[in-house]
Amino acid sequence: MAAAGGPSLTVRGLTAGYGAAPVLHAIDLDVDPGTIVAVVGANGAGKTTLLRALSGLVEPTAGSITWDGDELRGTRVQDLVHRGIAHVPEGRGVITELTVEENLRLGHVWRKDKEDARRATAEVFDLFEPLDRRRKSPGHQLSGGERQMLAIGRALVARPRLLLLDEPSLGLAPKVTAQIMALLRQLRDNTGPSVLLVEQNVRSAMSIADRGVVLSLGTVVVADEASRIAADDDLRHAYLGF
């Protein structure tokens, strides 16, 4: 997929919300090239708002978001895509009336290098074999797991260097969740994009992440190696519910 290395994401003092009520309070966050960072926490912790702020869907009221040293606040959503940042929102966002191939085509329609766009599409079909078998099927005929694969695949055909992924396991059976997580690890291992993963399935997220960030009421409680967070019984019981 995308080349390893490249830009890193640095977030400092990020405050954002809806109307006059902030949801995020002075968030600090780093995503290094070629890594998976999992953001976990209870419902209402601010996880989805964080991704929406990073992708330009929510305007921060304070702080900075830098990508390879360049400030991103105020950048239009479509320009972020051109800069190599792709957001897969919660709920998958597949256009159900379109076929698998047509959905993927939407992911690279803006790209000038059409030959590489075709290669990227072929790579997605190699990565997600169920989609390869259902190229001509409309989105409404896909299973929940297949729709999640398609949503991620549509982001990948744009050759992102950072994938913002919101609740990919939502509503999926445990076996399918395990498949999605394994594919994310495979992307990372095959020099794919860095991943900022928001996930309520803490065990699954920490099993593939390099680092973890625990949010509580819009504040970072801890940021550390994922294995350390998973092994901290007091932290897990207090904030993660297991």
N, C-alpha and C positions, 0 to 999 in steps of 0.2 A: 504494500500500500504506500503510504507516505514514507519519506526518508526519515531516519532517526536523526537526533540532534535538532538543530534549528532553534526556533524561538522558544522562550520560556514565558510563562504567565506569572506576573507578580501583582498581588492585590494588597493594598495597604489602606487601613482606616476606612474601609468601604461601609457606608451607611446608606440604606435605601429602604423604600417601603411604598405604600399606596396612600396618596393624599397626605395628610399631616401626621400620620402614624408610621414611624419607622418600624421595619421588621428586622432589618439587619443593623447591628451596632458595631461600628469600627472593626470590621472583619479584616484580618490579615491571612493571606493564603499564598502558597507557591505551588506551581506545577512545573517541574523540571522536564526537559525534553526526554521522550522515551519512557515516561513513567505513567502509572495509574494512581491517581489520588482519589480516595473514597471519602465522600462527605456523608456522615450519618447523624442520626438524631431522631427524636420523637416527632410525631405530627405537630406542625406548627413551629418547628425549630427554625424555619427560614431557609430550608434547603432549596426548594424550587425558586424562591425569590432570589437567591444567590445566583442561580444559573440565568434567570431572566435578566438580572442586572448585568451580568457579564456579557450576555448576548445582545444587549441594547434594547430589550423589551421593557425594562424598568429603568427610569433615569435615577442614578444615585444622587444623593444630596450632599455627600461628602466622600473624600477619599480618592484613590487613584487605582486605575487598572492599566497595567503596562504589558505590552506584548512585544518581546524582543527589544525592550527599552522604549517603545513608542506608546504614548498615552492613547487609550482607546475610548475614554469617556467622550460621548458626543458623536461617535462614529455611527453611521447608519447601519442597520442590520445587514443589508445586502453587501455593504462594503466589508463588514466583518467576515462574511463568507469568502469574499475575494482575497482577504488577508489570511485565509487558512483556518478559520474557526467555524465549526459546524455544531449546531445545537439540535439534538433530538429530544423534543419535549415529552413530558409525561402524556400517556395516551396514544403514543405512536404516530398519529398524524398521517397515516396512509390515506391516499385518496381512493376510496373504495370502488369508485366507478371505473377507474383506470386499471389496466393490467399491470403485472409486475414489471414488465419491460418499460411501459409508459411511465410508471412511477420513478423508475431509475433514471429514465431520460430527463425527467424534471430536475434531477440532482446535478446534471452537468450541462443543461441547455445553454448556460451563459459562458461556458468555457470555449476559448478560441482553438485550443489544440484538440480537434475532434478525434484524431487518431488515438491520442492518449486517453480521451474520454471513453473510447470503445475498449481500450485495454483495461481501464479501471472497471468498466462494467463486467468484462469477462472475469476479472479477479474477484468481483463480488459474487458471481455465480460459482466460482471455484470455492470460495469461502463458505457460502451458504448453499449447500447442495439442494435443500428442499426448494429454494427459489428457482434453481436451474430447471427443476422438473415442472415448475408451474409458471413458466415465463409468460404464457398467454392467458393465465387466469386473472380475472379481476380481483381487486383487493377484498371485496366482500366475501369471496369464497375461501380466503386464507384462514388458517387457524390463528389464535392469538400469538403463538410463538413465531409463526411465519410472518405475521404483520410486524412483529418487533424486528425480526431479521431484515425485512424490507425497509423499515424506517432507518435502521443503522446503515444498511447498504446504500440507500439513497444519499445519506450524508457522505459515505466513503467515496462515491464516484466523483465527488468534487475535490478529491485529494486533500483533505484537511490535514493540518498539522496539530490541531487540538480538537478533540471531540468532547462536547458537553452533553452528557447523557443522563436524562432524568428518569429515574425509577424504571429501568428496563425490565424488571421482574414483576411489575405490577399486574396482578390478575393471572399470572402464569403458573402452571403446575411446577412442582419442585424439579422434576426431571428436565423440563424445558428451561427453567431458570439456570440449572447447572450447565446446560448446553450454551446458553447465552454468555454466561460468565467464562466458560472455557474458550469461547470464541474471542472474547475481549482479551483474555490472556494471550491467545494466539496472535492477535493483532500486535500486542505489545512486543512479544518475542520475535515477531517477523518485521521489526523496524517500522511498525505502523505508527499512527498518530498517538500523541499523549492523550490521556483520557482523564477528565474530571467527572467522576461518577457519583451521582446522588442516588442513594439507595436505602430503603428501609430494611431490606434483608441483610442485616449486619454481618452475619456469618459468611454469606456468599461474597459480599463486597470485600471484606477483610481477607478472604482467602485468595483473592487475586490482586489486591492493591499493594503498592509499594509503601504508600503512606496513607494515613487516615486523619480526618479532621472531624471532631465531634462538635456539633452545634447544639446549643440549648438556649431557647428564647432569643434567637438571633445573635448569640455571642459564641465565639470559639472557646470551648471548654479546654480542649487539648488538641494539639497537632503533633503527631509522632509517627514512628514506623507502625505500619498496620499490625504487624505481629505483636508488638508491645501493647497496643490498644486491646487487641483480642484477648491477650493474656491477663489483663488487669481486671480482676474480679470486681473490685470496688467500683471502678469506672463503669463497667458493663452493667452492674446492678443499679447504679445511680442514674445513668443516662440512656442506656440502650435496651433495658428490659429483658436481659437474659443472663 
